[in-house]
Amino acid sequence: MKLSDASNQLENRLKETTNKSERKVYQTLLGVISNLDERELTAKEQESIEKAMEGLNLGGGEGTSLRMLKRSRYRFMKFLKDEHCLTPQGHYTELGMAIGLLAGTALAPLIENSIGMSMGVSLGIGLGMLVGLIVGRRMDKDAEKQNRIIKTR
C-alpha cells in the first residue's frame, strides 16, 4: 500500500469516526505517514515500509476494533524502530524517566540510611526521574540530529 493511499484511507476513516480514542490513533498514524512521506527514503526502504503498511488493516471497516487499531499502530511503530531505527518524538525521554523511576525506587533505602530522613523514597524517585529526564532528552536531541525522529503530530 502506497503512503499516499494509506494517508487517504486514514483521513476518510478519521472523518467517519466519532470515537475520541479512534480519532487519536488515526491522527497519530497520519502524522507518522506524513512524516515518512516527507523523508527521502530509498526505494528499498519505501518498499519495506509499504509492505508493513499492509499489516495496518486500514480498509478494515466495521469489524476493526479500537484494540486492533492500537495493536496495529504499536506493531508498525515497532517495525519502524527495529528495521529503520526511527523512533517517535520523546521516546528516549519517556524511557529515561521510567528507568530513573525504577532506579530511584531501588536506591531509596540507601538514600534513607545515609541521610537519616524518612524522605528517602520520595527523594530517590525524584532524583532518579530527574537524571532519567536529562539523559533521555540528550538522547532525543542526538537522535534528532541524526534525523531518526518521527514526529507523530
C-alpha positions as CSV (number, residue, x, y, z in Angstrom):
1,M,0.0,0.0,0.0
2,K,1.4,3.4,-1.0
3,L,1.9,6.1,1.6
4,S,-0.5,8.4,-0.2
5,D,-3.2,5.7,-0.4
6,A,-2.8,5.0,3.3
7,S,-3.0,8.7,4.1
8,N,-6.2,9.0,2.1
9,Q,-7.8,6.0,3.8
10,L,-6.8,7.3,7.3
11,E,-8.3,10.7,6.5
12,N,-11.5,9.1,5.4
13,R,-11.7,6.9,8.5
14,L,-10.9,9.9,10.6
15,K,-13.9,11.8,9.1
16,E,-16.2,8.8,9.7
17,T,-15.4,8.1,13.3
18,T,-16.8,9.9,16.3
19,N,-14.9,7.8,18.9
20,K,-12.2,10.0,20.5
21,S,-9.7,7.2,21.1
22,E,-10.0,6.1,17.4
23,R,-9.5,9.6,16.3
24,K,-6.3,9.8,18.3
25,V,-4.9,6.6,16.8
26,Y,-5.8,7.8,13.3
27,Q,-4.2,11.2,13.9
28,T,-1.0,9.6,15.2
29,L,-0.8,7.3,12.2
30,L,-1.5,10.2,9.9
31,G,1.3,12.2,11.5
32,V,3.7,9.3,11.1
33,I,2.8,8.7,7.5
34,S,3.1,12.3,6.5
35,N,6.5,12.4,8.3
36,L,7.6,9.4,6.3
37,D,6.3,10.9,3.1
38,E,8.5,14.0,3.7
39,R,11.6,11.9,4.2
40,E,14.0,11.0,1.4
41,L,13.6,7.2,1.5
42,T,15.5,4.8,-0.7
43,A,13.4,2.5,-2.9
44,K,14.2,-0.4,-0.7
45,E,13.1,1.4,2.5
46,Q,10.0,2.7,0.7
47,E,9.1,-0.9,-0.3
48,S,9.6,-2.4,3.1
49,I,7.5,0.4,4.8
50,E,4.7,-0.1,2.2
51,K,4.8,-3.8,2.9
52,A,4.5,-3.2,6.6
53,M,1.6,-0.8,5.9
54,E,-0.4,-3.7,4.7
55,G,-0.5,-5.0,8.2
56,L,-2.3,-1.9,9.5
57,N,-5.6,-3.2,8.1
58,L,-6.7,0.3,7.1
59,G,-9.5,-0.9,4.9
60,G,-11.0,-2.9,7.8
61,G,-14.3,-1.1,8.1
62,E,-16.8,-2.1,10.8
63,G,-15.0,-5.2,12.0
64,T,-11.9,-3.3,13.1
65,S,-12.0,-2.7,16.9
66,L,-10.1,0.0,18.7
67,R,-7.9,-2.7,20.3
68,M,-6.9,-4.0,16.9
69,L,-6.1,-0.5,15.7
70,K,-3.9,0.2,18.7
71,R,-2.1,-3.1,18.2
72,S,-1.5,-2.3,14.6
73,R,-0.1,1.1,15.4
74,Y,2.2,-0.5,18.0
75,R,3.4,-3.1,15.6
76,F,4.0,-0.5,12.9
77,M,6.0,1.8,15.2
78,K,8.0,-1.2,16.5
79,F,8.7,-2.1,12.9
80,L,10.0,1.4,12.1
81,K,12.2,1.4,15.3
82,D,13.6,-2.1,14.7
83,E,14.1,-2.0,10.9
84,H,14.7,1.6,10.2
85,C,16.0,3.0,13.5
86,L,13.2,5.6,13.6
87,T,11.8,6.5,17.0
88,P,8.8,8.6,18.0
89,Q,9.4,12.0,19.4
90,G,10.1,11.9,23.1
91,H,10.8,8.1,23.1
92,Y,14.1,8.3,25.0
93,T,12.8,10.9,27.4
94,E,9.9,8.6,28.4
95,L,12.3,5.6,28.6
96,G,14.8,7.5,30.7
97,M,12.2,8.7,33.2
98,A,10.8,5.2,33.6
99,I,14.3,3.7,34.2
100,G,15.1,6.7,36.6
101,L,11.9,5.9,38.5
102,L,12.9,2.3,38.9
103,A,16.5,3.1,39.9
104,G,15.3,5.8,42.3
105,T,13.0,3.4,44.0
106,A,15.7,0.8,44.3
107,L,18.2,3.2,45.7
108,A,15.7,4.8,48.1
109,P,16.7,2.7,51.1
110,L,20.4,3.7,50.6
111,I,19.4,7.3,50.5
112,E,17.2,7.0,53.6
113,N,20.0,5.3,55.6
114,S,22.7,7.8,54.5
115,I,20.6,10.9,55.1
116,G,18.8,9.6,58.1
117,M,15.5,11.1,56.9
118,S,12.2,9.4,56.2
119,M,12.0,11.1,52.8
120,G,14.4,8.6,51.1
121,V,11.8,7.1,48.8
122,S,10.4,10.4,47.5
123,L,14.0,11.9,47.2
124,G,15.2,8.8,45.4
125,I,12.3,8.7,43.0
126,G,12.6,12.4,42.3
127,L,16.3,12.3,41.7
128,G,16.1,9.2,39.6
129,M,13.4,10.7,37.4
130,L,15.4,13.9,37.0
131,V,18.5,12.1,35.9
132,G,16.4,10.0,33.6
133,L,14.8,13.1,32.1
134,I,18.2,14.7,31.5
135,V,19.7,11.6,29.9
136,G,16.6,10.9,27.8
137,R,16.4,14.5,26.5
138,R,20.0,14.3,25.5
139,M,19.4,11.1,23.6
140,D,16.4,12.5,21.9
141,K,18.4,15.5,20.8
142,D,21.1,13.2,19.4
143,A,18.5,11.1,17.5
144,E,17.0,14.3,16.1
145,K,20.5,15.5,14.9
146,Q,20.8,12.1,13.2
147,N,17.3,12.5,11.6
148,R,15.9,9.4,13.3
149,I,12.9,11.0,15.0
150,I,9.4,10.6,13.7
151,K,7.0,13.4,14.6
152,T,3.6,11.9,15.2
153,R,1.7,15.2,15.1
